[in-house]
């Protein structure tokens, strides 16, 4: 039995699961001089959504290796996540929409 991993199909399913299927595609992953810290933005009330998004992105780096650095950066804020970190994760999904 042979299994094929389709990153496009998996990203499509993730976009629907996280209700991001209507977002527009962006060409760049992130700004090269972006710096975040623990006090950027307001703290998220329910961080479980952020954590599940980052977890699925960590799984995706196996199939899409060009997102490794950015996923590493957003995963550093898994315990103290703010609105700017959530916007960064959504930006990664915008990039993946067209990948």
C-alpha positions as CSV (number, residue, x, y, z in Angstrom):
1,X,0.0,0.0,0.0
2,X,1.3,3.4,-1.0
3,X,0.4,6.7,0.8
4,X,0.8,10.1,-0.8
5,X,1.1,13.2,1.3
6,X,-0.6,16.2,-0.3
7,X,0.3,19.4,1.4
8,X,-2.2,21.4,-0.7
9,X,-5.1,19.3,0.3
10,X,-4.0,19.3,4.0
11,X,-3.6,23.1,4.0
12,X,-7.1,23.4,2.3
13,X,-8.6,21.3,5.1
14,X,-6.8,23.3,7.8
15,X,-8.0,26.6,6.4
16,X,-11.6,25.3,6.6
17,X,-11.1,24.0,10.1
18,X,-9.7,27.3,11.4
19,X,-12.3,29.3,9.4
20,X,-9.6,31.0,7.4
21,X,-10.8,29.7,4.0
22,X,-11.8,33.3,2.9
23,X,-8.4,34.9,3.5
24,X,-6.4,36.3,0.6
25,X,-3.0,34.9,-0.5
26,X,0.2,36.8,0.3
27,X,3.5,36.2,-1.5
28,X,5.9,36.8,1.4
29,X,6.1,34.8,4.6
30,X,7.1,37.6,6.9
31,X,9.1,40.8,7.0
32,X,12.8,40.1,7.3
33,X,13.3,42.5,10.2
34,X,10.3,41.6,12.3
35,X,11.0,41.4,16.0
36,X,8.4,40.3,18.5
37,X,8.5,40.1,22.3
38,X,6.2,38.9,25.0
39,X,4.4,42.2,25.5
40,X,3.3,42.8,21.9
41,X,-0.4,43.4,21.7
42,X,-3.1,42.2,24.1
43,X,-3.0,38.7,25.7
44,X,-5.4,36.2,24.1
45,X,-8.3,35.2,26.3
46,X,-8.5,31.7,24.9
47,X,-5.0,30.6,23.7
48,X,-6.1,27.1,22.7
49,X,-6.9,28.2,19.1
50,X,-3.5,29.7,18.7
51,X,-1.8,26.6,20.1
52,X,-3.7,24.3,17.8
53,X,-2.8,26.5,14.8
54,X,0.9,26.4,15.8
55,X,0.8,22.7,16.3
56,X,-0.6,22.0,12.9
57,X,2.1,24.4,11.4
58,X,4.7,22.3,13.2
59,X,3.4,19.2,11.5
60,X,3.4,21.1,8.1
61,X,7.1,21.9,8.3
62,X,7.8,18.2,7.3
63,X,6.1,18.8,4.0
64,X,6.8,22.5,3.5
65,X,10.3,23.2,4.8
66,X,10.4,26.9,3.8
67,X,8.2,27.8,6.8
68,X,10.5,26.3,9.4
69,X,12.0,29.5,10.7
70,X,8.8,31.4,11.1
71,X,7.0,28.5,12.7
72,X,9.9,28.3,15.2
73,X,9.5,32.0,16.0
74,X,5.7,31.8,16.6
75,X,6.0,28.6,18.6
76,X,8.2,30.4,21.1
77,X,5.2,32.3,22.2
78,X,2.9,29.3,22.8
79,X,2.6,30.0,26.6
80,X,2.2,33.8,26.4
81,X,0.4,34.5,23.1
82,X,-0.8,37.9,22.2
83,X,-2.9,39.3,19.3
84,X,0.2,40.2,17.3
85,X,1.4,36.6,17.5
86,X,-2.1,35.4,16.3
87,X,-1.9,37.8,13.4
88,X,1.6,36.4,12.5
89,X,0.2,32.8,12.5
90,X,-2.7,33.9,10.3
91,X,-0.2,35.5,7.9
92,X,1.6,32.2,7.7
93,X,-1.7,30.6,6.7
94,X,-2.2,33.3,4.1
95,X,1.1,32.4,2.6
96,X,0.3,28.7,2.6
97,X,-3.0,29.3,0.8
98,X,-1.1,30.0,-2.4
99,X,1.8,27.6,-1.8
